[in-house]
Protein backbone atom coordinates (compact mmCIF):
# COMPACT_ATOMS: atom_id res chain seq x y z
CA UNK A 1 0.00 0.00 0.00
CA UNK A 2 1.35 3.42 -0.93
CA UNK A 3 2.26 5.78 1.89
CA UNK A 4 0.65 9.22 2.10
CA UNK A 5 3.24 11.99 1.81
CA UNK A 6 2.66 15.70 2.46
CA UNK A 7 4.85 18.56 1.24
CA UNK A 8 4.50 22.24 2.12
CA UNK A 9 5.29 24.58 -0.79
CA UNK A 10 5.68 28.19 0.32
CA UNK A 11 4.45 30.88 -2.06
CA UNK A 12 7.49 33.01 -1.21
CA UNK A 13 9.75 30.30 -2.68
CA UNK A 14 8.10 30.13 -6.12
CA UNK A 15 10.37 31.18 -9.00
CA UNK A 16 9.13 33.38 -11.86
CA UNK A 17 9.75 32.38 -15.49
CA UNK A 18 8.40 33.66 -18.85
CA UNK A 19 5.32 32.17 -20.49
CA UNK A 20 5.77 29.66 -23.29
CA UNK A 21 4.80 32.44 -25.74
CA UNK A 22 6.61 35.22 -23.83
CA UNK A 23 3.41 37.14 -23.08
CA UNK A 24 3.54 37.01 -19.29
CA UNK A 25 5.20 35.51 -16.23
CA UNK A 26 4.41 32.21 -14.51
CA UNK A 27 5.47 30.61 -11.23
CA UNK A 28 5.37 26.82 -11.16
CA UNK A 29 3.88 25.45 -7.95
CA UNK A 30 4.33 21.74 -8.74
CA UNK A 31 4.49 19.37 -11.71
CA UNK A 32 4.83 15.69 -12.52
CA UNK A 33 7.32 14.44 -13.44
CA UNK A 34 9.27 17.00 -11.41
CA UNK A 35 11.24 19.30 -13.70
CA UNK A 36 9.43 18.09 -16.83
CA UNK A 37 9.56 20.33 -19.91
CA UNK A 38 6.35 22.03 -21.05
CA UNK A 39 5.83 19.35 -23.70
CA UNK A 40 6.40 16.41 -21.33
CA UNK A 41 4.50 16.97 -18.07
CA UNK A 42 1.58 14.78 -16.97
CA UNK A 43 0.23 17.65 -14.87
CA UNK A 44 1.37 21.11 -13.88
CA UNK A 45 0.07 23.69 -11.41
CA UNK A 46 1.21 27.31 -11.65
CA UNK A 47 0.36 30.92 -10.83
CA UNK A 48 0.53 33.44 -13.68
CA UNK A 49 0.66 37.23 -13.79
CA UNK A 50 -1.16 38.66 -16.82
CA UNK A 51 -0.21 42.28 -17.45
CA UNK A 52 -1.69 42.84 -20.89
CA UNK A 53 -4.25 41.48 -23.34
CA UNK A 54 -3.13 38.89 -25.85
CA UNK A 55 -3.19 35.23 -26.90
CA UNK A 56 -2.69 32.33 -24.52
CA UNK A 57 0.03 29.77 -25.20
CA UNK A 58 -1.28 26.65 -26.97
CA UNK A 59 -0.86 23.26 -25.27
CA UNK A 60 -2.05 20.45 -27.53
CA UNK A 61 -3.55 17.47 -25.69
CA UNK A 62 -3.84 19.35 -22.40
CA UNK A 63 -7.01 20.04 -20.41
CA UNK A 64 -6.80 23.40 -18.64
CA UNK A 65 -8.54 24.86 -15.60
CA UNK A 66 -7.95 28.51 -14.76
CA UNK A 67 -9.11 30.44 -11.68
CA UNK A 68 -8.88 34.19 -11.14
CA UNK A 69 -6.92 35.01 -7.97
CA UNK A 70 -6.78 38.80 -8.04
CA UNK A 71 -7.49 41.79 -10.29
CA UNK A 72 -10.68 43.14 -11.84
CA UNK A 73 -10.99 40.10 -14.09
CA UNK A 74 -10.51 38.99 -17.66
CA UNK A 75 -12.46 37.64 -20.60
CA UNK A 76 -11.16 34.60 -22.48
CA UNK A 77 -12.38 34.60 -26.07
CA UNK A 78 -12.31 31.29 -27.97
CA UNK A 79 -11.95 31.31 -31.74
CA UNK A 80 -15.41 29.70 -32.08
CA UNK A 81 -17.19 32.61 -30.39
CA UNK A 82 -17.37 31.31 -26.81
CA UNK A 83 -16.23 33.70 -24.05
CA UNK A 84 -15.23 32.61 -20.53
CA UNK A 85 -15.90 35.56 -18.21
CA UNK A 86 -13.80 35.68 -15.03
CA UNK A 87 -15.10 38.77 -13.26
CA UNK A 88 -14.57 37.98 -9.58
CA UNK A 89 -11.85 36.24 -7.54
CA UNK A 90 -12.04 32.42 -7.67
CA UNK A 91 -14.19 32.38 -10.80
CA UNK A 92 -13.16 29.32 -12.84
CA UNK A 93 -12.87 28.56 -16.57
CA UNK A 94 -12.20 25.17 -18.17
CA UNK A 95 -11.01 24.71 -21.77
CA UNK A 96 -8.84 22.57 -24.04
CA UNK A 97 -5.21 23.65 -24.27
CA UNK A 98 -5.15 23.50 -28.07
CA UNK A 99 -8.04 25.99 -28.30
CA UNK A 100 -7.10 29.43 -29.60
CA UNK A 101 -7.73 31.80 -26.68
CA UNK A 102 -7.37 35.58 -26.62
CA UNK A 103 -7.42 37.22 -23.19
CA UNK A 104 -8.94 40.66 -22.55
CA UNK A 105 -8.33 42.36 -19.22
CA UNK A 106 -11.34 44.03 -17.58
CA UNK A 107 -9.34 46.74 -15.78
CA UNK A 108 -5.63 46.14 -15.38
CA UNK A 109 -3.39 43.23 -14.50
CA UNK A 110 -4.61 39.94 -13.03
CA UNK A 111 -3.10 36.97 -11.24
CA UNK A 112 -4.42 33.52 -12.15
CA UNK A 113 -4.15 29.94 -10.93
CA UNK A 114 -3.62 27.28 -13.61
CA UNK A 115 -4.03 23.52 -13.64
CA UNK A 116 -2.89 21.70 -16.79
CA UNK A 117 -3.39 17.94 -17.18
CA UNK A 118 -2.32 15.74 -20.09
CA UNK A 119 -5.43 14.19 -21.62
CA UNK A 120 -5.40 10.40 -21.47
CA UNK A 121 -2.69 10.25 -18.80
CA UNK A 122 -4.63 11.83 -15.93
CA UNK A 123 -7.74 13.77 -15.00
CA UNK A 124 -7.84 16.82 -12.76
CA UNK A 125 -10.34 19.16 -11.18
CA UNK A 126 -10.37 22.31 -9.07
CA UNK A 127 -12.90 23.08 -6.32
CA UNK A 128 -13.20 26.18 -4.15
CA UNK A 129 -13.28 25.64 -0.37
CA UNK A 130 -14.17 28.73 1.68
CA UNK A 131 -13.39 29.12 5.41
CA UNK A 132 -14.07 25.98 7.49
CA UNK A 133 -14.41 22.82 5.41
CA UNK A 134 -14.23 19.06 5.90
CA UNK A 135 -13.63 16.46 3.18
CA UNK A 136 -12.54 12.90 2.56
CA UNK A 137 -9.65 12.96 0.08
CA UNK A 138 -9.26 10.13 -2.44
CA UNK A 139 -6.85 10.80 -5.31
CA UNK A 140 -3.31 10.12 -6.48
CA UNK A 141 -2.39 13.73 -5.74
CA UNK A 142 -4.22 16.55 -3.94
CA UNK A 143 -2.92 20.11 -3.86
CA UNK A 144 -4.51 22.62 -1.48
CA UNK A 145 -3.59 26.14 -2.63
CA UNK A 146 -4.36 29.00 -0.24
CA UNK A 147 -5.92 31.67 -2.46
CA UNK A 148 -6.96 34.01 0.36
CA UNK A 149 -6.39 34.44 4.08
CA UNK A 150 -4.82 32.06 6.61
CA UNK A 151 -6.08 28.50 6.96
CA UNK A 152 -5.14 25.56 9.17
CA UNK A 153 -5.33 22.22 7.38
CA UNK A 154 -5.46 19.00 9.41
CA UNK A 155 -5.03 15.68 7.59
CA UNK A 156 -5.33 12.14 8.89
CA UNK A 157 -6.62 11.11 12.29
CA UNK A 158 -5.29 9.67 15.52
CA UNK A 159 -1.53 9.17 15.60
CA UNK A 160 -1.19 10.14 11.92
CA UNK A 161 -2.94 13.51 12.33
CA UNK A 162 -0.94 16.59 11.34
CA UNK A 163 -1.85 20.27 11.00
CA UNK A 164 -0.29 22.73 8.54
CA UNK A 165 -0.87 26.49 8.46
CA UNK A 166 -1.20 28.00 4.99
CA UNK A 167 -1.11 31.70 4.12
CA UNK A 168 -1.90 33.24 0.73
CA UNK A 169 -0.03 31.53 -2.15
CA UNK A 170 1.10 28.57 -0.01
CA UNK A 171 0.28 25.03 -1.17
CA UNK A 172 -0.02 21.73 0.69
CA UNK A 173 0.74 18.83 -1.67
CA UNK A 174 -0.57 15.41 -0.61
CA UNK A 175 0.58 12.34 -2.57
CA UNK A 176 -1.38 9.08 -2.27
CA UNK A 177 -4.31 10.79 -0.57
CA UNK A 178 -6.41 7.64 -0.16
CA UNK A 179 -9.42 7.75 2.18
CA UNK A 180 -7.71 10.62 3.98
CA UNK A 181 -9.65 12.86 6.35
CA UNK A 182 -9.08 16.58 5.80
CA UNK A 183 -10.34 19.37 8.03
CA UNK A 184 -9.82 23.08 7.34
CA UNK A 185 -10.23 25.87 9.88
CA UNK A 186 -9.71 29.61 9.59
CA UNK A 187 -10.87 32.44 7.37
CA UNK A 188 -10.02 32.44 3.67
CA UNK A 189 -10.30 30.25 0.59
CA UNK A 190 -8.51 27.20 -0.77
CA UNK A 191 -8.35 25.91 -4.32
CA UNK A 192 -8.51 22.12 -3.91
CA UNK A 193 -6.89 20.31 -6.86
CA UNK A 194 -7.49 16.57 -7.27
CA UNK A 195 -5.46 14.56 -9.78
CA UNK A 196 -6.12 10.94 -10.70
CA UNK A 197 -3.88 8.99 -13.05
CA UNK A 198 -5.58 7.01 -15.81
CA UNK A 199 -2.42 4.99 -16.44
CA UNK A 200 0.50 4.13 -14.14
CA UNK A 201 2.67 7.29 -13.84
CA UNK A 202 6.22 7.18 -15.13
CA UNK A 203 8.50 9.32 -12.99
Backbone bond lengths (Angstrom), bond angles and torsions (degrees), N, CA, C in turn:
res aa  C-N    CA-C-N  psi(-1)  N-CA   C-N-CA  omega(-1)  CA-C   N-CA-C  phi
1 X - - - 1.466 - - 1.529 109.24 -
2 X 1.304 116.63 134.98 1.461 121.01 -178.25 1.521 110.64 -71.78
3 X 1.326 115.39 143.29 1.459 121.61 -179.44 1.524 109.75 -88.73
4 X 1.343 115.55 138.60 1.459 120.35 176.07 1.525 109.63 -74.52
5 X 1.325 115.40 129.93 1.470 120.76 178.24 1.524 109.30 -122.60
6 X 1.324 117.40 137.39 1.465 121.42 176.81 1.522 109.52 -118.94
7 X 1.331 114.95 141.10 1.464 122.07 179.91 1.518 108.79 -133.96
8 X 1.317 117.12 129.32 1.466 121.45 175.96 1.522 109.34 -92.82
9 X 1.322 116.47 124.51 1.465 122.46 178.92 1.525 107.42 -113.45
10 X 1.322 116.82 111.58 1.460 120.56 -177.17 1.533 110.51 -80.55
11 X 1.331 115.96 135.25 1.456 120.61 178.36 1.515 112.53 -59.08
12 X 1.340 116.43 -33.78 1.466 120.80 -178.62 1.524 112.33 -66.26
13 X 1.343 117.43 -17.48 1.462 121.08 -177.65 1.528 113.33 -94.70
14 X 1.330 117.68 -4.59 1.465 120.21 -177.76 1.528 110.19 -69.88
15 X 1.329 116.16 141.07 1.467 122.24 -175.49 1.530 109.94 -106.70
16 X 1.336 116.06 130.80 1.465 121.32 -179.04 1.524 111.31 -80.20
17 X 1.340 115.94 140.67 1.469 121.76 174.39 1.520 108.61 -145.56
18 X 1.353 118.80 156.57 1.457 120.80 -177.53 1.521 112.42 -69.34
19 X 1.338 115.60 152.31 1.455 121.07 173.57 1.521 110.36 -58.76
20 X 1.334 114.62 161.05 1.469 120.89 174.57 1.525 111.29 -53.93
21 X 1.367 116.15 -39.61 1.472 119.29 -178.84 1.530 112.64 -97.94
22 X 1.351 117.80 5.59 1.456 121.36 176.66 1.510 115.36 78.85
23 X 1.350 118.09 5.59 1.458 120.30 -173.71 1.513 115.89 -89.87
24 X 1.318 117.96 3.57 1.457 120.42 -179.56 1.516 109.77 -173.41
25 X 1.335 115.43 -168.54 1.460 121.32 -177.88 1.524 108.83 -124.29
26 X 1.336 116.46 139.36 1.453 121.02 178.65 1.522 110.09 -127.85
27 X 1.324 115.28 151.68 1.471 121.87 175.13 1.519 107.66 -124.13
28 X 1.323 116.70 113.73 1.459 120.51 -179.66 1.518 110.22 -72.51
29 X 1.329 115.96 128.20 1.461 121.90 176.63 1.531 109.82 -88.13
30 X 1.335 115.98 -48.39 1.458 121.48 179.56 1.513 108.40 -164.82
31 X 1.338 116.38 157.15 1.463 121.60 178.55 1.521 108.66 -155.27
32 X 1.328 115.47 159.53 1.457 121.29 173.37 1.527 108.79 -135.99
33 X 1.345 117.26 133.08 1.461 127.17 -10.07 1.538 111.10 -62.26
34 X 1.310 116.13 153.08 1.466 120.57 -179.61 1.521 109.87 -60.71
35 X 1.342 115.66 131.41 1.455 120.75 179.72 1.518 114.90 78.88
36 X 1.338 117.52 8.03 1.467 120.73 -178.70 1.519 111.21 -64.44
37 X 1.336 116.36 144.45 1.465 121.48 175.42 1.520 109.39 -67.59
38 X 1.334 116.34 165.50 1.466 121.07 -176.07 1.519 113.10 -64.85
39 X 1.333 117.69 -17.11 1.465 119.78 178.29 1.530 112.24 -101.09
40 X 1.353 117.19 8.82 1.458 119.36 -173.31 1.532 114.59 -131.40
41 X 1.332 118.91 -4.49 1.460 119.13 -177.27 1.533 111.24 -73.72
42 X 1.333 115.19 152.25 1.467 121.53 169.85 1.521 108.96 -85.06
43 X 1.328 116.19 -42.05 1.472 121.05 172.59 1.517 109.56 -149.11
44 X 1.314 114.99 156.81 1.459 120.93 -179.30 1.524 108.75 -150.62
45 X 1.330 116.04 135.58 1.460 122.50 175.87 1.524 107.73 -120.32
46 X 1.337 116.35 132.58 1.460 119.95 -176.84 1.520 110.61 -150.23
47 X 1.327 114.59 165.78 1.467 122.60 174.48 1.524 107.16 -119.68
48 X 1.330 116.72 128.84 1.467 120.96 -175.47 1.517 111.21 -119.62
49 X 1.333 115.64 142.16 1.459 122.19 171.62 1.524 108.19 -102.38
50 X 1.334 116.04 122.70 1.463 121.98 -179.80 1.521 107.70 -110.24
51 X 1.339 116.48 112.01 1.452 120.43 -175.55 1.506 114.83 -100.86
52 X 1.340 116.14 -12.24 1.465 118.97 -178.17 1.522 109.78 -154.55
53 X 1.330 115.45 159.15 1.460 121.23 177.80 1.528 109.98 -66.89
54 X 1.336 115.74 154.96 1.452 119.03 177.65 1.517 111.72 157.08
55 X 1.329 117.08 179.17 1.458 121.23 -177.20 1.525 112.51 -76.18
56 X 1.336 115.41 148.47 1.457 120.82 171.75 1.527 109.32 -81.33
57 X 1.329 116.06 153.49 1.459 120.59 171.36 1.531 108.86 -63.11
58 X 1.340 116.24 145.36 1.462 121.06 176.07 1.527 109.46 -90.96
59 X 1.321 116.49 138.65 1.468 122.89 176.08 1.527 107.79 -133.54
60 X 1.319 116.45 93.60 1.461 121.15 -178.34 1.523 110.57 -63.99
61 X 1.338 116.59 136.05 1.452 121.82 176.78 1.510 114.57 77.83
62 X 1.329 117.23 12.28 1.464 122.23 -177.33 1.526 109.75 -114.39
63 X 1.338 116.61 133.79 1.460 121.50 170.96 1.521 108.21 -94.27
64 X 1.337 116.06 130.48 1.460 120.73 -174.34 1.524 111.88 -116.30
65 X 1.325 115.11 141.86 1.459 122.25 171.52 1.523 106.80 -128.70
66 X 1.322 116.21 128.52 1.462 121.61 -175.94 1.520 108.87 -127.18
67 X 1.332 116.40 133.41 1.467 121.91 177.37 1.522 109.35 -124.68
68 X 1.329 116.32 136.57 1.456 121.34 177.20 1.524 109.46 -76.76
69 X 1.333 116.71 126.56 1.460 121.45 178.59 1.520 111.99 -96.97
70 X 1.328 117.33 -44.66 1.457 120.61 -178.81 1.518 109.88 -154.73
71 X 1.330 116.37 163.95 1.459 122.18 -175.80 1.514 110.95 103.01
72 X 1.327 115.77 170.71 1.467 121.37 -176.46 1.522 112.69 -75.24
73 X 1.338 116.77 -12.01 1.456 118.95 176.28 1.507 112.77 119.70
74 X 1.342 114.63 172.72 1.455 120.36 175.49 1.513 110.34 -152.30
75 X 1.328 113.61 158.71 1.460 122.68 179.62 1.523 107.69 -113.67
76 X 1.323 116.39 128.14 1.460 122.33 -179.89 1.514 108.75 -106.22
77 X 1.316 116.47 109.19 1.458 122.26 -176.49 1.525 110.54 -95.63
78 X 1.342 116.89 119.85 1.459 121.22 174.33 1.517 109.37 -84.62
79 X 1.337 115.49 154.33 1.462 120.65 -178.48 1.527 111.59 -60.28
80 X 1.345 117.69 -29.20 1.459 120.93 -177.54 1.515 114.83 -82.22
81 X 1.336 117.84 2.90 1.456 120.55 176.83 1.515 115.13 103.71
82 X 1.318 118.01 -5.21 1.463 121.63 178.00 1.529 109.55 -82.00
83 X 1.339 116.76 138.11 1.462 121.54 176.43 1.517 109.77 -122.60
84 X 1.353 116.08 127.47 1.463 122.08 173.41 1.529 107.00 -94.83
85 X 1.320 116.85 116.91 1.465 121.17 -176.96 1.525 109.81 -100.31
86 X 1.326 116.48 115.96 1.460 122.67 176.21 1.520 107.16 -110.89
87 X 1.317 116.87 96.08 1.460 121.17 -170.70 1.519 113.57 -111.79
88 X 1.324 117.80 -3.75 1.456 120.39 179.03 1.519 109.07 -145.92
89 X 1.338 117.66 151.18 1.467 120.26 -179.01 1.523 111.96 -54.03
90 X 1.331 115.13 136.53 1.462 126.57 178.97 1.528 113.24 77.16
91 X 1.332 117.46 8.64 1.464 119.74 167.75 1.528 108.12 -66.62
92 X 1.340 116.74 143.62 1.462 121.75 -171.74 1.528 111.11 -123.59
93 X 1.334 116.09 139.98 1.462 123.06 172.80 1.522 109.11 -125.10
94 X 1.327 116.88 143.21 1.464 122.41 177.32 1.521 108.70 -126.08
95 X 1.344 116.88 133.64 1.462 120.14 -178.68 1.518 110.07 -160.56
96 X 1.330 116.00 163.14 1.462 121.72 178.99 1.519 110.08 -78.44
97 X 1.323 116.88 139.17 1.455 121.46 -175.66 1.508 114.65 -65.81
98 X 1.345 117.29 -23.33 1.464 119.35 179.18 1.521 112.74 -83.65
99 X 1.346 117.12 -7.90 1.460 121.15 179.58 1.528 110.78 -68.82
100 X 1.325 115.80 136.55 1.468 120.23 175.66 1.529 108.55 -72.46
101 X 1.319 116.12 118.58 1.468 122.23 -177.79 1.520 109.12 -124.39
102 X 1.341 115.63 129.78 1.461 121.11 171.08 1.522 107.92 -113.15
103 X 1.327 116.29 129.78 1.459 121.52 -177.95 1.523 110.34 -98.85
104 X 1.345 115.34 133.53 1.461 122.14 172.57 1.518 108.27 -117.52
105 X 1.325 117.10 130.38 1.454 121.43 179.36 1.525 109.85 -87.08
106 X 1.335 115.92 135.84 1.466 120.47 -178.85 1.530 110.65 -69.78
107 X 1.331 116.52 -48.04 1.471 120.33 -179.25 1.523 109.13 -162.34
108 X 1.320 116.20 76.30 1.455 120.05 177.16 1.518 114.20 95.09
109 X 1.319 114.57 -177.38 1.458 122.64 -172.10 1.526 112.60 -63.54
110 X 1.344 115.20 153.26 1.455 121.51 176.54 1.530 109.51 -130.47
111 X 1.312 115.02 162.75 1.462 122.20 169.63 1.526 106.88 -121.71
112 X 1.331 115.87 135.86 1.460 120.84 -172.90 1.519 111.06 -132.03
113 X 1.327 114.99 150.59 1.459 122.97 175.12 1.523 108.19 -102.97
114 X 1.331 117.05 134.73 1.460 121.17 -174.94 1.520 111.94 -128.19
115 X 1.317 116.00 129.77 1.460 122.37 168.51 1.522 107.74 -114.57
116 X 1.341 116.68 127.56 1.457 121.99 176.57 1.525 108.44 -125.32
117 X 1.330 116.25 128.59 1.462 121.91 -176.25 1.524 109.03 -130.62
118 X 1.339 115.98 133.12 1.461 120.03 -179.33 1.525 110.19 -74.80
119 X 1.323 115.63 119.13 1.458 122.84 -177.47 1.529 110.85 -60.63
120 X 1.313 116.18 130.58 1.460 120.87 -179.81 1.514 113.10 95.61
121 X 1.335 117.52 -25.80 1.463 121.13 179.58 1.525 111.87 -96.95
122 X 1.332 115.99 -28.97 1.466 120.42 -178.54 1.525 109.24 -161.55
123 X 1.320 115.15 165.26 1.461 121.63 170.68 1.518 107.92 -123.78
124 X 1.322 116.39 151.56 1.456 119.78 -179.10 1.510 111.25 -146.54
125 X 1.316 115.99 152.83 1.459 120.48 177.64 1.520 109.21 -146.12
126 X 1.327 114.73 159.93 1.465 122.08 179.25 1.525 108.46 -128.41
127 X 1.323 116.49 127.46 1.464 122.48 174.64 1.523 108.97 -120.71
128 X 1.322 115.92 153.15 1.465 121.94 177.88 1.523 109.06 -101.54
129 X 1.333 115.95 122.10 1.473 121.66 174.21 1.517 107.69 -109.98
130 X 1.318 117.79 124.34 1.465 122.10 -179.38 1.530 110.68 -110.14
131 X 1.331 116.05 131.96 1.466 123.07 176.60 1.535 110.47 55.40
132 X 1.343 116.94 -137.74 1.464 120.08 -177.61 1.530 110.25 -69.25
133 X 1.338 115.19 138.34 1.466 119.47 -176.81 1.529 108.66 -158.41
134 X 1.324 115.91 142.64 1.459 121.11 175.08 1.520 109.32 -127.04
135 X 1.341 116.57 141.40 1.462 120.32 -177.96 1.519 109.53 -153.18
136 X 1.320 115.32 159.06 1.449 122.59 171.18 1.528 106.64 -106.66
137 X 1.316 117.06 115.52 1.462 121.25 -176.11 1.524 109.99 -87.33
138 X 1.340 116.40 138.29 1.463 120.59 178.12 1.524 108.47 -152.64
139 X 1.334 116.17 88.65 1.461 121.32 -177.97 1.521 108.71 -161.26
140 X 1.334 115.66 164.66 1.465 119.23 175.04 1.524 111.34 -64.74
141 X 1.339 115.15 -41.58 1.462 120.76 179.40 1.532 108.60 -141.11
142 X 1.319 116.17 135.99 1.469 122.04 171.29 1.525 107.16 -124.97
143 X 1.331 116.03 133.74 1.458 120.87 173.89 1.519 107.94 -121.71
144 X 1.328 115.90 125.90 1.463 122.08 178.81 1.522 107.35 -108.79
145 X 1.340 115.80 105.49 1.460 122.57 -176.67 1.516 108.76 -100.36
146 X 1.346 116.21 123.58 1.462 120.46 179.35 1.527 109.18 -80.23
147 X 1.323 116.41 107.11 1.460 121.66 -177.87 1.524 112.16 -86.38
148 X 1.335 116.46 -27.33 1.462 121.13 -178.55 1.517 109.34 -151.13
149 X 1.335 117.03 143.72 1.449 122.12 168.38 1.519 115.37 78.89
150 X 1.336 115.26 -155.74 1.461 123.62 178.08 1.523 107.90 -131.85
151 X 1.330 115.83 125.26 1.457 120.86 -174.92 1.521 110.18 -132.10
152 X 1.325 115.20 146.61 1.460 122.43 -178.76 1.522 108.07 -112.29
153 X 1.315 116.52 114.62 1.456 122.71 -173.54 1.522 109.43 -106.33
154 X 1.331 116.33 119.86 1.462 122.06 177.21 1.522 108.79 -109.20
155 X 1.332 116.75 126.77 1.457 121.84 178.00 1.521 109.54 -119.66
156 X 1.333 115.08 151.82 1.448 121.08 179.97 1.514 111.98 78.20
157 X 1.315 115.98 -175.01 1.462 120.74 176.60 1.525 108.71 -150.54
158 X 1.318 115.36 163.52 1.454 120.06 -179.45 1.518 112.11 61.39
159 X 1.345 115.13 -134.76 1.465 120.53 -176.33 1.512 113.03 -66.55
160 X 1.351 116.93 -22.05 1.471 120.59 -177.45 1.528 112.61 -90.62
161 X 1.331 117.55 -0.53 1.465 120.77 -175.83 1.522 111.07 -69.23
162 X 1.355 114.58 136.12 1.468 119.26 175.90 1.520 108.90 -144.72
163 X 1.342 115.80 145.78 1.459 121.81 -177.89 1.525 109.66 -118.89
164 X 1.335 115.69 133.70 1.460 122.61 179.51 1.518 108.78 -125.24
165 X 1.340 116.86 133.69 1.459 121.02 176.87 1.522 109.54 -95.18
166 X 1.332 115.73 126.99 1.455 122.11 179.15 1.523 109.63 -114.20
167 X 1.335 116.55 134.78 1.456 121.77 169.61 1.524 107.63 -111.85
168 X 1.325 116.57 172.93 1.461 121.67 -173.79 1.529 111.88 -50.22
169 X 1.334 114.91 130.30 1.474 125.94 179.38 1.530 114.12 80.85
170 X 1.346 118.45 0.32 1.458 120.69 172.54 1.531 109.70 -82.11
171 X 1.341 115.71 154.42 1.462 121.48 179.23 1.523 109.62 -134.59
172 X 1.334 116.16 136.35 1.454 121.70 169.41 1.522 107.66 -104.72
173 X 1.344 116.00 116.22 1.467 121.00 178.34 1.526 108.44 -98.30
174 X 1.335 116.23 130.61 1.459 122.13 -179.37 1.525 107.87 -124.25
175 X 1.320 116.73 112.93 1.467 121.65 176.59 1.526 109.68 -95.06
176 X 1.338 115.79 141.81 1.467 122.36 -177.75 1.525 110.57 58.56
177 X 1.328 114.83 53.65 1.470 121.25 -179.36 1.524 108.84 -85.15
178 X 1.321 117.06 76.55 1.460 122.27 -175.66 1.529 110.32 -103.86
179 X 1.345 114.92 120.40 1.468 121.39 179.56 1.520 110.38 48.17
180 X 1.334 115.17 47.87 1.465 121.67 -174.48 1.524 110.19 -105.01
181 X 1.332 115.79 122.78 1.464 120.21 176.81 1.521 109.70 -70.72
182 X 1.339 115.51 139.49 1.464 121.42 179.55 1.517 108.73 -138.75
183 X 1.328 115.85 127.04 1.458 121.22 -177.96 1.525 108.83 -130.16
184 X 1.326 116.82 126.72 1.464 122.38 -177.35 1.522 109.47 -113.86
185 X 1.330 115.95 132.74 1.460 121.29 175.27 1.525 108.81 -129.50
186 X 1.336 115.67 153.45 1.453 120.87 179.73 1.511 111.33 123.34
187 X 1.328 115.28 -170.26 1.454 121.45 -179.42 1.516 108.85 -122.57
188 X 1.326 116.65 121.80 1.455 120.97 -178.82 1.508 110.94 156.15
189 X 1.328 116.44 -154.44 1.461 120.90 -178.66 1.516 109.99 -148.66
190 X 1.327 115.44 139.13 1.455 122.69 175.30 1.520 109.48 -113.66
191 X 1.332 116.09 144.83 1.453 121.63 165.00 1.525 106.53 -99.19
192 X 1.331 116.24 114.02 1.462 122.13 -177.16 1.524 108.83 -96.93
193 X 1.332 115.95 112.74 1.462 122.58 -179.07 1.524 108.64 -101.51
194 X 1.327 117.09 127.00 1.459 121.51 175.25 1.527 108.73 -117.01
195 X 1.333 115.83 131.08 1.463 121.74 -179.00 1.517 108.53 -125.64
196 X 1.323 115.53 129.07 1.465 121.69 177.97 1.521 108.37 -126.02
197 X 1.325 115.86 127.94 1.465 120.51 179.88 1.527 110.00 -79.69
198 X 1.324 116.17 137.63 1.453 121.30 177.37 1.515 111.97 -96.94
199 X 1.330 115.90 -6.70 1.462 123.31 173.46 1.518 107.03 -146.34
200 X 1.334 118.92 155.65 1.469 119.47 -179.46 1.532 111.14 -55.99
201 X 1.343 118.14 127.84 1.468 120.94 -177.65 1.519 111.13 -69.76
202 X 1.311 115.67 143.64 1.458 122.18 175.47 1.524 109.24 -109.78
203 X 1.307 116.70 108.43 1.468 120.53 -177.74 1.512 111.02 -74.09
